């Protein structure tokens, strides 16, 4: 598995397995187990996904040595703040049945982000977390966090796919040596992405699926991708993307389908901020 080196020297697999929207415990456990058996070594979950326990069981069941698996989880808004973050982290670790975490992310750029970050810096200094980062931070929020804290986030996990390529955000992350990670790398199937003619043509040329082309496009750009599936055939398909390479012409073609617009509600919309503030989970 190819890896990227984060700004603190920790290595992270460039392709992982995400478990967003797999709330059923048995289904999630089985999917993560099959992903680990297929060769995935990056597993991405979150407290708000309400499936950390299932992920922990799958890791234990797999028999894969702990040091070979890179585990990410995330802090939800309701647990923002210095003390709350430390409590939430302890609960996540209990659910995951882990002694340490590879990557802890602030899930949304709302609430007491700075209190949370200071707590995460403490946990990092104590050796309980190997790396800390953020999700869904627009360039201005990311730079503000970087300039006013001791530790620079190692990762910013943001919506990234062929229709929203995040060129501006990528430039800022590169400037500050923050690793770009893509959630929703397949655009959740929106805009008929799997029937997009440009992508279909490239897939046919390489005798690959559109999904494989998208994931290969991301990884060739140095972007970490975390596709999700509950079907073993698709889990295997998503993983088998390193036996071909896209040409520069292919990369240029994919660049032309960038709409520069999110396919999801904006986190800069005041109404969305209100909604997130009231979005509570039993965690």
C-alpha positions as CSV (number, residue, x, y, z in Angstrom):
1,X,0.0,0.0,0.0
2,X,1.3,3.4,-0.9
3,X,1.6,5.9,1.9
4,X,2.0,9.6,2.5
5,X,4.2,11.1,5.1
6,X,2.4,13.6,7.4
7,X,4.0,16.8,8.6
8,X,5.0,15.2,11.9
9,X,6.7,12.2,10.2
10,X,3.9,9.7,10.7
11,X,3.1,7.6,7.6
12,X,-0.6,7.2,6.5
13,X,-2.0,4.9,3.8
14,X,-3.1,6.8,0.8
15,X,-6.2,4.6,0.3
16,X,-8.5,3.7,3.2
17,X,-11.9,2.4,4.1
18,X,-14.7,4.8,5.4
19,X,-17.7,3.8,7.4
20,X,-19.9,6.8,7.2
21,X,-23.6,5.8,6.8
22,X,-23.1,2.2,8.0
23,X,-25.0,2.5,11.3
24,X,-25.9,-1.2,11.5
25,X,-23.4,-2.7,13.9
26,X,-23.2,-6.1,12.3
27,X,-23.0,-4.8,8.7
28,X,-20.3,-2.3,9.7
29,X,-18.3,-4.9,11.6
30,X,-18.4,-7.3,8.6
31,X,-17.5,-4.6,6.1
32,X,-14.5,-3.4,8.1
33,X,-13.4,-7.0,8.6
34,X,-13.6,-7.7,4.9
35,X,-11.8,-4.5,4.1
36,X,-8.9,-5.5,6.4
37,X,-8.9,-9.0,4.8
38,X,-8.7,-7.3,1.4
39,X,-5.6,-5.4,2.5
40,X,-6.9,-2.0,3.6
41,X,-4.9,-0.6,6.5
42,X,-6.6,2.8,7.0
43,X,-10.0,2.7,8.7
44,X,-11.9,6.0,9.1
45,X,-14.8,6.3,11.5
46,X,-16.2,9.0,13.8
47,X,-18.1,9.3,17.1
48,X,-21.1,10.7,15.2
49,X,-21.3,7.7,12.9
50,X,-22.2,5.6,16.0
51,X,-20.3,2.6,14.8
52,X,-16.9,2.9,16.6
53,X,-17.7,-0.2,18.6
54,X,-18.3,-2.2,15.4
55,X,-15.0,-0.9,14.0
56,X,-13.2,-2.0,17.1
57,X,-14.7,-5.4,17.0
58,X,-13.7,-5.8,13.4
59,X,-10.1,-4.8,14.1
60,X,-9.8,-7.2,16.9
61,X,-11.5,-10.0,14.9
62,X,-9.2,-9.5,11.9
63,X,-6.1,-10.6,13.7
64,X,-4.1,-7.9,11.8
65,X,-1.4,-6.5,14.1
66,X,-2.4,-3.2,15.6
67,X,0.7,-1.4,14.5
68,X,-0.2,-2.2,10.8
69,X,-3.6,-0.4,11.0
70,X,-4.1,3.3,10.8
71,X,-7.3,4.2,12.7
72,X,-9.0,7.6,12.4
73,X,-11.9,8.8,14.5
74,X,-13.4,12.3,15.0
75,X,-14.7,14.6,17.6
76,X,-18.3,15.8,17.2
77,X,-19.5,19.4,17.9
78,X,-21.4,18.5,21.0
79,X,-18.1,17.5,22.7
80,X,-16.2,20.6,21.7
81,X,-14.1,22.4,24.4
82,X,-11.0,21.4,26.4
83,X,-12.5,19.1,29.1
84,X,-15.3,17.7,26.8
85,X,-12.8,16.7,24.2
86,X,-10.7,14.7,26.6
87,X,-13.9,12.9,27.9
88,X,-15.1,12.3,24.3
89,X,-11.7,10.9,23.3
90,X,-11.7,8.5,26.3
91,X,-15.1,7.3,25.3
92,X,-14.1,6.8,21.7
93,X,-11.0,4.8,22.8
94,X,-13.2,2.6,25.0
95,X,-15.6,1.9,22.1
96,X,-12.8,1.2,19.7
97,X,-11.0,-1.0,22.3
98,X,-7.7,0.7,21.5
99,X,-4.7,1.8,23.6
100,X,-3.8,4.6,21.2
101,X,-5.2,6.4,18.2
102,X,-3.4,7.1,14.9
103,X,-5.4,10.2,13.9
104,X,-8.0,12.3,15.8
105,X,-9.9,14.9,13.8
106,X,-12.2,17.8,14.7
107,X,-15.2,16.8,12.7
108,X,-16.7,20.2,12.0
109,X,-15.4,23.8,12.2
110,X,-18.0,24.8,14.8
111,X,-18.1,25.3,18.6
112,X,-15.1,25.7,20.8
113,X,-12.6,24.6,18.2
114,X,-9.7,26.2,20.0
115,X,-10.4,24.5,23.3
116,X,-10.7,21.2,21.5
117,X,-7.5,21.7,19.7
118,X,-5.6,22.5,22.9
119,X,-6.9,19.3,24.4
120,X,-5.9,17.3,21.3
121,X,-2.4,18.9,21.5
122,X,-2.2,17.6,25.1
123,X,-3.3,14.1,24.1
124,X,-0.8,14.1,21.3
125,X,2.0,15.2,23.7
126,X,1.0,12.4,26.0
127,X,1.4,9.9,23.2
128,X,-2.2,8.8,23.2
129,X,-2.6,10.1,19.6
130,X,0.0,9.8,16.8
131,X,-1.4,12.7,14.8
132,X,-4.2,15.4,15.0
133,X,-6.1,17.2,12.3
134,X,-9.4,18.6,11.1
135,X,-12.4,18.0,8.8
136,X,-14.4,20.4,6.7
137,X,-12.2,23.5,7.4
138,X,-12.4,26.1,4.6
139,X,-9.0,27.7,3.8
140,X,-9.6,30.7,6.0
141,X,-10.5,28.7,9.0
142,X,-7.6,26.3,8.5
143,X,-5.0,29.1,8.3
144,X,-6.5,30.9,11.3
145,X,-6.2,27.6,13.3
146,X,-2.6,27.1,12.1
147,X,-1.4,30.6,12.9
148,X,-2.8,30.7,16.4
149,X,-1.8,27.3,17.7
150,X,1.4,25.4,18.4
151,X,0.7,22.3,16.3
152,X,-0.3,22.5,12.6
153,X,-3.0,20.0,11.7
154,X,-1.6,17.0,9.8
155,X,-4.7,16.5,7.7
156,X,-7.7,18.4,6.5
157,X,-10.5,16.0,5.4
158,X,-12.8,17.7,3.0
159,X,-15.3,16.9,0.3
160,X,-13.3,16.2,-2.8
161,X,-14.3,14.4,-6.1
162,X,-14.2,15.1,-9.8
163,X,-17.0,17.6,-9.7
164,X,-15.5,19.5,-6.7
165,X,-11.8,19.2,-7.0
166,X,-10.9,21.8,-4.2
167,X,-8.0,23.3,-6.1
168,X,-7.9,26.5,-4.0
169,X,-8.0,24.5,-0.7
170,X,-5.3,22.1,-2.0
171,X,-3.0,25.1,-2.7
172,X,-3.4,26.4,0.8
173,X,-2.9,22.9,2.3
174,X,0.3,22.5,0.3
175,X,1.6,25.9,1.5
176,X,1.2,24.8,5.1
177,X,2.1,21.1,4.6
178,X,-1.3,19.8,5.5
179,X,-2.3,16.5,3.9
180,X,-5.4,16.7,1.7
181,X,-7.9,13.8,2.5
182,X,-11.1,13.3,0.5
183,X,-14.4,12.4,1.9
184,X,-17.1,11.6,-0.6
185,X,-14.5,10.7,-3.2
186,X,-17.2,9.1,-5.4
187,X,-19.6,12.1,-4.9
188,X,-22.0,9.6,-3.3
189,X,-23.1,8.8,-6.8
190,X,-24.6,12.3,-7.4
191,X,-24.7,14.0,-10.8
192,X,-24.7,10.5,-12.5
193,X,-21.0,10.5,-11.9
194,X,-20.7,6.8,-12.9
195,X,-22.2,7.6,-16.3
196,X,-20.1,10.7,-16.9
197,X,-18.8,10.4,-20.5
198,X,-15.3,11.7,-19.8
199,X,-14.8,9.3,-16.9
200,X,-16.4,6.4,-18.8
201,X,-14.0,7.0,-21.8
202,X,-11.0,7.0,-19.5
203,X,-12.2,3.8,-17.8
204,X,-12.7,2.0,-21.0
205,X,-9.3,3.0,-22.2
206,X,-7.7,1.4,-19.2
207,X,-10.1,-1.5,-18.9
208,X,-11.1,-0.3,-15.4
209,X,-14.3,0.9,-13.8
210,X,-15.2,4.5,-13.4
211,X,-14.9,4.1,-9.6
212,X,-11.3,2.8,-10.0
213,X,-10.5,5.7,-12.3
214,X,-11.7,8.3,-9.7
215,X,-9.8,6.7,-6.9
216,X,-6.7,6.4,-9.0
217,X,-7.1,10.1,-10.0
218,X,-7.2,11.1,-6.3
219,X,-4.2,9.0,-5.2
220,X,-2.1,10.1,-8.2
221,X,-2.7,13.6,-7.0
222,X,-1.4,12.6,-3.6
223,X,-4.9,12.9,-2.0
224,X,-5.9,10.3,0.6
225,X,-9.2,8.7,-0.3
226,X,-11.6,6.7,1.9
227,X,-14.4,5.1,-0.2
228,X,-17.1,3.2,1.6
229,X,-18.9,0.0,0.6
230,X,-20.7,-2.8,2.3
231,X,-20.3,-5.2,-0.6
232,X,-17.2,-7.4,-0.7
233,X,-16.9,-7.2,-4.5
234,X,-16.9,-3.4,-4.4
235,X,-14.6,-3.3,-1.4
236,X,-12.1,-5.4,-3.5
237,X,-12.7,-3.3,-6.6
238,X,-12.0,0.0,-4.7
239,X,-8.8,-1.4,-3.4
240,X,-7.4,-2.7,-6.7
241,X,-6.3,0.6,-8.2
242,X,-2.5,0.5,-8.2
243,X,-1.9,-1.8,-11.2
244,X,-2.6,1.0,-13.7
245,X,-1.7,4.7,-14.1
246,X,-3.6,7.6,-15.6
247,X,-1.8,9.6,-18.3
248,X,-1.4,13.4,-18.1
249,X,-4.0,13.6,-20.8
250,X,-6.4,11.7,-18.5
251,X,-5.7,13.9,-15.6
252,X,-6.2,17.0,-17.8
253,X,-9.6,15.6,-19.0
254,X,-10.8,15.0,-15.4
255,X,-9.8,18.6,-14.5
256,X,-12.3,19.9,-17.1
257,X,-15.3,18.5,-15.3
258,X,-14.6,20.4,-12.1
259,X,-17.7,22.6,-11.3
260,X,-15.9,24.2,-8.4
261,X,-19.1,23.7,-6.4
262,X,-20.0,21.5,-3.5
263,X,-22.8,18.9,-3.9
264,X,-23.8,19.3,-0.3
265,X,-25.1,22.2,1.8
266,X,-22.6,24.9,2.6
267,X,-21.1,25.0,6.1
268,X,-20.9,28.8,5.6
269,X,-24.7,29.0,5.4
270,X,-26.0,30.4,8.7
271,X,-29.0,28.0,8.6
272,X,-26.6,25.1,8.2
273,X,-24.6,26.3,11.2
274,X,-27.8,26.4,13.3
275,X,-28.7,22.9,12.1
276,X,-25.2,21.5,13.0
277,X,-25.4,23.2,16.5
278,X,-28.6,21.2,17.2
279,X,-27.4,18.0,15.7
280,X,-26.9,15.7,18.7
281,X,-25.9,12.1,18.9
282,X,-26.2,9.5,21.6
283,X,-22.4,9.2,22.0
